[in-house]
Amino acid sequence: MSHAKLVVDEQFKIGPVNDRLFGSFVEHLGRCVYSGIYEPGHPSADEEGFRTDVIDLVKELGATTIRYPGGNFVSGFRWRDSVGPRENRPARLDLAWHSTETNQVGVHEFSHWLHKVGSELMMAVNLGTAGTQEALDLLEYCNIPGGTALSEERKKNGQKDPFNVRMWCLGNEMDGEWQLGHKNAEDYGKLAQMTAAGMRQMDPDLELVVCGSSSHVQPTFGSWERTVLQQSYDNVDYVSCHAYYHPEDGDMKSFLASGVDMDGFIKEVGSIIDSTKAELKSDHNVYISFDEWNVWYIDSEPSKNPEGIDNWPVAPRLLEDIYSVADAVVFGDLLITLLKNADRVQAASLAQLVNVIAPIMTEPGGPAWRQTTFFPFSLTAKYAKGGQVFSPKLASEEMETAKYGEVDTVDSVAVKCADGSIAIFAVNRSLDEEADFEVELPNAAVSQVSAQTLTDDDINAKNTLENQTRVGMKENLTASLDADGTVSVSLPPVSWTVVHVK
């Protein structure tokens, strides 16, 4: 058994948890939209064709800001195709995912769906095949109350009040050679700056996200951020980070330590933000929007695009990873990492929400169910929203990994919840050793301690269509409170745990 201890000190906090840290992502990709959130004729469908079983699960998940409509899809998106009478909307080829987009769900429909689930829209604009004028047109359509051609068109299309979208992404992964309209940092920085300046002339209080690197290992990482921010710093509020993780060559130890890489990514981007701010002598603050993150088996068969000049399916099964216990533990550790960097990361989007590398799965005409990753997200959101993150003072034994060297066996963070209670999130990365975990609490009366753990004797166990509840949270009966106010709990190998202290 290994040992770890976390000291929670009321005097040392990283900062408040922005609710946007628990955002997600809906892209017109695979079955995320069609037969995911939207399936007319499904037994649970409402009057607008949205699956109410999915709506209920999204509410339970606690997703806040939803990034839309992409993703790679946005770099070929013509927003006008998605508004107006449905019968007049054209079907288009989606080059990003080699599919056909019917445009039956567009800006209006998605905004209606967001109202049903209680989430905020984070809109992405096309800076791949489109540009500044199209972005300004979409902003006018969405946010101007009336009296202009596009705002009156919105009213004619059934939306009297403006959508009032506050958060906008200036393109997507423009550093990636796979991106339709890919640009170098200099050209993208100029375009982003011009677009941001124009959007602010129309609506000065927008929150704008400029594209950072699409991964920590991009050849241009670092130089990309620096160049883009030097062009656009005072007109943007966030720079994006994207990261996906999966076991490489069967290296499960390094996979379980993926949070180490995410933490380094955040700190390096934070340093570039600080140096750019100093260089420009700016008093403006730019934060990080980690608006794509997840476990993704990117090279697996379900992630391969359709092929062929005559093969452009509607809503094909794409990127439908079925997640294991080990995947959920890594996922929970990534959430811990985001919380530990809550002073830098003011928004994040789990990619994605339904069916596509998602915590929620559906079957056309059939059920919707929770993947293993659903549980760490929903419980972290439940306890951490509106809270304050304590500076982690953690002592843990270490384990050796091929990719990251020596890393802490136990990773953990504590949050003072909105109701004054304390939540401790902890992961045991060891493949074979249980961890004896202690938490030294502030001097306060403690009336109740409870713990829940996600673990299984089979770390490859999954929730599937055939067995939708194979994996879930279990009460951890080892949690106890010592006479001196110390909480103790045993963390099984490859596990994620939440301890709640009242």
C-alpha positions, -999 to +999 in steps of 0.1 A: +000+000+000+013+035-009+006+066+012-005+102+003-016+132+023-034+164+013-034+194+036-063+218+031-055+253+043-082+279+044-056+307+039-044+294+006-068+293-024-061+293-061-093+311-068-130+307-077-143+280-100-158+294-131-190+274-140-178+275-176-151+250-166-179+224-169-187+232-205-191+207-233-192+206-271-217+197-297-204+195-333-221+185-364-201+153-365-213+117-367-244+111-345-238+139-320-267+160-333-288+136-355-300+106-334-280+121-305-298+152-292-323+153-321-344+124-333-379+131-344-400+100-341-381+087-311-404+076-283-390+103-260-389+131-287-406+164-278-426+186-301-394+199-317-378+165-322-354+166-293-348+135-273-360+142-237-341+112-224-309+130-236-321+163-222-325+147-188-290+132-189-274+165-200-291+182-170-278+155-147-243+158-162-243+195-153-229+208-186-228+246-187-214+264-218-218+244-250-194+250-279-211+249-313-212+240-342-175+228-343-148+218-343-134+210-377-170+213-391-171+250-386-143+257-411-167+248-439-199+260-422-222+284-441-244+297-413-271+309-436-278+273-446-289+266-410-316+293-407-350+299-423-377+274-432-363+238-429-378+228-462-357+254-479-324+245-463-298+229-486-279+197-479-242+203-481-211+182-482-191+183-449-155+180-460-142+177-424-159+144-417-168+132-452-205+133-445-237+151-457-251+179-435-289+182-438-290+215-419-322+203-402-308+215-369-293+250-371-288+282-350-325+285-339-331+249-331-299+245-312-306+277-292-340+262-283-324+230-272-299+249-250-329+266-233-343+232-225-311+219-209-302+252-192-269+257-209-251+287-225-242+290-262-205+294-271-206+301-309-177+293-332-173+313-364-158+301-397-124+316-403-114+287-426-133+291-458-151+323-447-138+353-429-145+386-411-177+397-429-194+364-424-186+365-387-200+400-385-231+390-403-237+361-379-231+384-349-256+409-363-281+381-369-277+367-333-272+398-311-287+430-326-322+436-312-337+448-345-338+475-372-312+460-395-315+436-424-301+406-406-318+412-372-351+416-389-344+384-408-339+366-375-373+380-363-389+367-396-374+333-388-392+332-355-368+347-330-381+381-318-355+386-291-318+384-299-299+352-290-274+374-271-245+351-275-216+363-253-188+339-260-174+334-295-146+313-309-125+328-337-122+297-358-110+263-349-076+246-348-062+269-375-027+257-367-036+222-380-028+211-415-060+190-415-081+221-410-100+234-440-085+269-445-054+262-424-032+293-420+002+301-406+003+319-373+011+353-388-019+351-413-043+337-387-033+363-361-040+391-385-074+376-395-083+370-358-074+405-348-094+421-377-124+399-369-122+405-332-119+443-337-149+443-360-170+422-336-162+445-307-173+475-328-207+459-330-209+444-295-181+457-272-188+433-243-182+400-262-158+374-248-136+362-277-115+330-279-085+330-302-071+297-315-041+283-297-024+251-305-045+220-312-022+199-292+008+201-269+029+182-294+022+204-324+055+214-341+045+251-339+033+249-302+046+279-283+057+300-313+020+298-326+006+312-293+032+339-291+027+351-327-011+350-326-013+368-292+012+395-303-013+403-331-046+401-311-038+403-274-059+433-264-089+423-284-093+387-271-101+372-237-090+336-241-066+315-260-077+279-266-060+247-257-069+213-271-057+179-258-067+143-262-052+112-246-051+075-252-027+046-243+002+045-267+018+011-274+000-004-245+017+020-220-010+021-194+012+037-167+019+068-188-018+069-199-029+070-162-005+100-157-020+120-187-029+149-163+008+156-160+009+165-197-022+187-194-008+205-164+024+213-183+005+224-214-015+249-192+015+262-174+035+268-207+006+286-223+002+307-192+038+317-193+034+328-230+003+348-220+023+365-192+053+373-214+032+387-242+013+409-217+046+422-204+060+427-238+030+447-250+028+466-217-009+457-215-032+458-185-056+434-202-059+398-189-062+368-212-072+334-198-072+299-212-103+282-227-095+245-227-123+240-252-115+205-264-103+178-240-110+141-235-098+106-239-100+097-276-087+066-293-079+087-324-064+059-345-091+033-338-115+020-364-145+040-352-125+072-357-119+066-395-138+088-419-160+074-447-143+074-480-153+076-517-167+103-540-201+087-539-201+079-501-213+109-481-236+095-454-258+114-431-249+111-394-226+080-397-213+063-366-180+082-361-157+085-331-180+063-309-154+053-283-168+031-256-150+041-224-135+018-197-129+022-160-093+032-168-105+058-193-128+073-166-100+074-141-078+094-165-108+116-174-113+123-137-076+132-133-079+156-162-108+173-143-086+175-112-059+192-134-084+217-147-094+226-111-058+230-100-054+256-127-087+274-121-069+307-120-058+302-156-085+281-171-117+301-170-136+279-195-134+243-208-154+221-231-155+184-228-154+171-264-180+160-270-215+156-254-234+128-271-223+097-290-191+112-304-163+105-278-190+114-253-202+107-218-237+100-231-246+073-257-278+067-275-293+041-298-316+052-326-351+044-315-337+030-283-322+039-250-297+066-238-272+057-212-242+070-191-207+061-201-180+056-174-168+091-179-202+105-171-197+100-134-165+120-127-179+149-147-213+150-131-200+147-095-172+172-100-196+197-115-221+191-087-197+199-059-173+223-075-196+248-093-196+281-075-168+269-052-132+280-044-102+258-052-077+253-024-040+254-033-030+217-033-005+208-007+000+172-016+026+147-005+025+114-024+047+085-032+058+083-068+056+059-096+078+056-127+063+062-162+080+058-195+066+091-209+067+114-179+093+100-156+085+100-118+049+112-111+027+113-080+009+080-075-021+100-060-033+132-076-058+153-057-074+187-052-099+201-027-127+226-033-147+247-008-182+241-022-208+269-026-226+257+006-194+258+027-188+221+027-155+207+013-151+182-016-119+164-022-113+147-056-086+121-058-072+096-083-050+066-076-028+061-107-012+028-096-021-003-115-017-026-085-013-008-052-040+005-030-033+040-015-038+051+021-050+087+016-052+113+044-067+147+043-059+173+070-088+197+071-090+233+083-099+238+120-137+235+116-164+213+130-171+183+109-204+165+111-204+141+082-179+125+059-189+104+028-170+090-001-178+075-035-153+057-057-153+046-094-133+014-097-136-022-108-116-054-106-115-052-144-101-018-154-114-025-190-150-028-178-175-006-198-211+004-200-225-008-233-259-010-250-262-046-238-251-038-202-257-001-196-250-001-158-220-024-156-199+005-141-209+032-117-201+050-085-199+029-053-200+041-017-164+039-002-170+026+032-133+031+043-138+068+047-135+079+083-128+109+105-101+107+131-102+125+165-078+152+153-100+161+123-081+141+097-101+123+070-088+089+059-099+068+029-085+039+010-081+045-028-082+012-048-057+008-077-069+027-109-097+046-092-113+080-090-128+091-057-148+121-044-149+127-006-175+151+007-171+167+041-198+186+058 
